[in-house]
Amino acid sequence: MCAAKAQPSNKTRARRQNLQAQPASKFAAMGEISIKFRQAFDTARKISIKFRRAISLRHVKFRSAMA
C-alpha cells in the first residue's frame, strides 16, 4: 500500500493506457456476461414459477382429498 501511495502518477498513467488500449473488448465482455446473467435469472424465475404452480395445484388436490 505504501509503495502504491508513494507513486500514484505511474499507476494512474498505466491504468489510463490500459483503458485506451482495450475499452471495446472490456465493455463487450461485460455486456456478454450481463446478458448471460440475465438469461440465467430468466430461466431460474420461469422454473421457480412452474414449481410454485405445481406445488399450489398439489396443495389444492391434497386439501380436496382431505375434506
N, CA and C of each residue as an Amber inpcrd file, in Angstrom:
protein
   201
   0.8310000  -1.2100000   0.0000000   0.0000000   0.0000000   0.0000000
   0.8670000   1.2620000   0.0000000   1.9400000   1.2470000   0.8160000
   2.8040000   2.4310000   0.9080000   3.4420000   2.7410000  -0.4430000
   3.9020000   1.7020000  -1.1320000   4.5500000   1.9110000  -2.4240000
   3.5380000   2.5000000  -3.4170000   2.3170000   1.9900000  -3.3720000
   1.2940000   2.4900000  -4.2820000   1.0010000   3.9570000  -3.9950000
   0.9640000   4.3120000  -2.7070000   0.6950000   5.7080000  -2.3450000
   1.8740000   6.6020000  -2.7320000   3.0830000   6.0480000  -2.6580000
   4.2760000   6.8410000  -2.9680000   4.3190000   7.1990000  -4.4550000
   3.8420000   6.2940000  -5.3310000   3.8940000   6.5530000  -6.7800000
   2.4930000   6.4550000  -7.3880000   1.6480000   7.4530000  -7.1740000
   0.3010000   7.3770000  -7.7360000   0.2710000   7.6890000  -9.2290000
   1.1890000   8.5850000  -9.6670000   1.1670000   9.0350000 -11.0610000
   1.4120000   7.8520000 -12.0080000   2.3870000   6.9990000 -11.6790000
   2.6940000   5.8520000 -12.5400000   1.4820000   4.9340000 -12.6620000
   0.8540000   4.6510000 -11.5240000  -0.2820000   3.7310000 -11.5270000
  -1.4200000   4.2930000 -12.3860000  -1.7370000   5.5660000 -12.1470000
  -2.8480000   6.1600000 -12.8970000  -2.5380000   6.1940000 -14.3880000
  -1.2710000   6.5020000 -14.7330000  -0.8860000   6.5600000 -16.1420000
  -1.0740000   5.1860000 -16.7810000  -0.6130000   4.1340000 -16.0840000
  -0.7370000   2.7780000 -16.6200000  -2.2090000   2.4230000 -16.8070000
  -3.0260000   2.7870000 -15.8180000  -4.4470000   2.4680000 -15.8890000
  -5.0840000   3.1530000 -17.0960000  -4.7340000   4.4350000 -17.2960000
  -5.2830000   5.1740000 -18.4360000  -4.8730000   4.5250000 -19.7490000
  -3.6040000   4.1280000 -19.8460000  -3.1280000   3.4890000 -21.0800000
  -3.9000000   2.1900000 -21.3320000  -4.1080000   1.4030000 -20.2760000
  -4.8410000   0.1480000 -20.4290000  -6.2580000   0.4160000 -20.9320000
  -6.9040000   1.4150000 -20.3370000  -8.2740000   1.7340000 -20.7400000
  -8.3130000   2.1590000 -22.2040000  -7.3340000   2.9790000 -22.6190000
  -7.3030000   3.4300000 -24.0090000  -6.9930000   2.2640000 -24.9510000
  -6.1750000   1.3190000 -24.4860000  -5.7480000   0.2190000 -25.3520000
  -6.9090000  -0.7290000 -25.6420000  -7.7420000  -1.0340000 -24.6340000
  -8.7810000  -2.0480000 -24.8380000 -10.0810000  -1.6870000 -24.1310000
 -10.7450000  -0.6100000 -24.5370000 -12.0380000  -0.3290000 -23.9190000
 -13.1550000  -1.1720000 -24.5260000 -13.0960000  -1.3600000 -25.8570000
 -14.1770000  -2.0540000 -26.5530000 -14.2730000  -3.5020000 -26.0790000
 -13.1340000  -4.2000000 -26.0500000 -13.1500000  -5.6160000 -25.6830000
 -13.6560000  -5.7920000 -24.2590000 -13.1680000  -4.8890000 -23.3600000
 -13.5930000  -4.9870000 -21.9610000 -15.0990000  -4.8200000 -21.8550000
 -15.6180000  -3.7640000 -22.4900000 -17.0470000  -3.4940000 -22.3930000
 -17.8510000  -4.6060000 -23.0590000 -17.3330000  -5.1380000 -24.1640000
 -18.0300000  -6.2250000 -24.8500000 -18.1300000  -7.4360000 -23.9290000
 -17.0250000  -7.7660000 -23.2640000 -17.0240000  -8.9100000 -22.3490000
 -18.0370000  -8.6810000 -21.2360000 -18.0530000  -7.4600000 -20.6870000
 -19.0010000  -7.1490000 -19.6200000 -20.4320000  -7.3130000 -20.1150000
 -20.7010000  -6.8460000 -21.3300000 -22.0380000  -6.9630000 -21.8940000
 -22.4460000  -8.4180000 -22.0510000 -21.5230000  -9.2390000 -22.5810000
 -21.8190000 -10.6590000 -22.7460000 -22.1440000 -11.2970000 -21.4080000
 -21.3340000 -10.9520000 -20.3940000 -21.5530000 -11.5360000 -19.0710000
 -22.9300000 -11.1370000 -18.5540000 -23.2770000  -9.8510000 -18.6960000
 -24.5640000  -9.3730000 -18.1800000 -25.7070000 -10.0790000 -18.9050000
 -25.5680000 -10.2830000 -20.2230000 -26.6170000 -10.9640000 -20.9880000
 -26.7770000 -12.3900000 -20.4750000 -25.6320000 -13.0760000 -20.2580000
 -25.6980000 -14.4490000 -19.7570000 -26.3930000 -14.4930000 -18.4080000
 -26.0260000 -13.5280000 -17.5260000 -26.6500000 -13.4870000 -16.2020000
 -28.1510000 -13.2760000 -16.3310000 -28.5370000 -12.3690000 -17.2300000
 -29.9610000 -12.0820000 -17.4090000 -30.6970000 -13.3380000 -17.8560000
 -30.1120000 -14.0600000 -18.8360000 -30.7450000 -15.2880000 -19.3210000
 -30.8730000 -16.3050000 -18.1920000 -29.7980000 -16.4430000 -17.3940000
 -29.8160000 -17.4130000 -16.2990000 -30.9120000 -17.0610000 -15.3030000
 -30.9960000 -15.7680000 -14.9360000 -32.0170000 -15.3580000 -13.9740000
 -33.4070000 -15.5800000 -14.5530000 -33.5760000 -15.3150000 -15.8480000
 -34.8620000 -15.5280000 -16.5040000 -35.2780000 -16.9840000 -16.3820000
 -34.3740000 -17.9030000 -16.7380000 -34.6960000 -19.3280000 -16.6700000
 -35.0150000 -19.7300000 -15.2370000 -34.2230000 -19.2200000 -14.2790000
 -34.4530000 -19.5650000 -12.8750000 -35.8380000 -19.1050000 -12.4440000
 -36.2120000 -17.8840000 -12.8520000 -37.5260000 -17.3540000 -12.4690000
 -38.6360000 -18.2040000 -13.0740000 -38.4860000 -18.5700000 -14.3520000
 -39.5020000 -19.4020000 -15.0000000 -39.6540000 -20.7270000 -14.2660000
 -38.5080000 -21.3500000 -13.9260000 -38.5410000 -22.6430000 -13.2360000
 -39.2490000 -22.4910000 -11.8960000 -38.8910000 -21.4330000 -11.1480000
 -39.4890000 -21.2290000  -9.8250000 -40.9970000 -21.0330000  -9.9540000
 -41.4320000 -20.2880000 -10.9890000 -42.8700000 -20.0640000 -11.1900000
 -43.5540000 -21.4030000 -11.4550000 -42.9380000 -22.2360000 -12.3060000
 -43.5130000 -23.5500000 -12.6080000 -43.6520000 -24.3740000 -11.3390000
 -42.5780000 -24.3760000 -10.5180000 -42.6120000 -25.1570000  -9.2840000
 -43.7150000 -24.6550000  -8.3640000 -43.8380000 -23.3290000  -8.2540000
 -44.8700000 -22.7580000  -7.3770000 -46.2480000 -23.1900000  -7.8340000
 -46.4860000 -23.1380000  -9.1440000 -47.7910000 -23.5420000  -9.6690000
 -48.0560000 -25.0080000  -9.3520000 -47.0410000 -25.8550000  -9.5860000
 -47.2040000 -27.2860000  -9.3270000 -47.5130000 -27.5220000  -7.8540000
 -46.7750000 -26.8400000  -6.9700000 -46.9750000 -27.0300000  -5.5310000
 -48.3780000 -26.5850000  -5.1450000 -48.8170000 -25.4340000  -5.6580000
 -50.1450000 -24.9270000  -5.3010000 -51.2190000 -25.9080000  -5.7870000
 -51.0550000 -26.4570000  -6.9950000 -52.0240000 -27.4250000  -7.5170000
 -52.0730000 -28.6560000  -6.6170000 -50.9000000 -29.1620000  -6.2350000
 -50.8480000 -30.3260000  -5.3540000 -51.5420000 -30.0150000  -4.0390000
 -51.2710000 -28.8090000  -3.5150000 -51.8550000 -28.4070000  -2.2420000
 -53.3810000 -28.4400000  -2.3430000 -53.9090000 -27.9070000  -3.4470000
 -55.3560000 -27.8880000  -3.6460000 -55.8810000 -29.3130000  -3.6930000
 -55.1760000 -30.1890000  -4.4250000 -55.6050000 -31.5850000  -4.5320000
 -55.6300000 -32.2490000  -3.1630000 -54.5630000 -32.0270000  -2.3810000
 -54.4990000 -32.6320000  -1.0520000 -55.6450000 -32.1270000  -0.1760000
 -55.9110000 -30.8270000  -0.2460000 -56.9820000 -30.2530000   0.5710000
 -58.3240000 -30.8690000   0.1850000 -58.5600000 -30.9830000  -1.1310000
 -59.8320000 -31.5470000  -1.5800000 -59.9360000 -33.0100000  -1.1540000
 -58.8210000 -33.7340000  -1.1670000 -58.8250000 -35.1350000  -0.7520000
 -59.0940000 -35.2390000   0.7480000 -58.5220000 -34.3190000   1.5270000
 -58.6900000 -34.3590000   2.9790000 -60.1270000 -33.9780000   3.3590000
 -60.7130000 -33.0220000   2.6660000 -62.0340000 -32.5040000   3.0370000
 -63.1250000 -33.5490000   2.8190000
